[in-house]
């Protein structure tokens, strides 16, 4: 993905990278009925983390900013949940990738929690 920059602390870029990696991951999954449904959910929630962060940065009030950050945290938490449900079969590489994506979702959740605490 050439559009992604490499600034280490750019949260918009980090959330974009997370959503992109989730999309790459779900393309590799076994095509079971459960995985198809769970993949739809994790793709949606992973994308909404960054989309709501962009909206938070464009907010017109502190109250609106905090609401968007809370939504970011909720979507990151939801992404971690769907990651746990996805079945990778016996594929060790997919299991490792799922673990890394789940960890990233939890880290994003903690970052948004800290932003909420520091903004109140």
Buried (B, 14 or more C-beta within 10 A) or exposed (E): EEEEEEEEEEBBBBBBBBBBBBBEBBEEBBEEEEBEEBBEBBBBBBBBBBBBBBBBEEBEEEEEBBBBBBBBBBBBBBBBBBBEEBEBEEBEEBEEBBEEBBEBBBBBBEBBBEBBEEEE
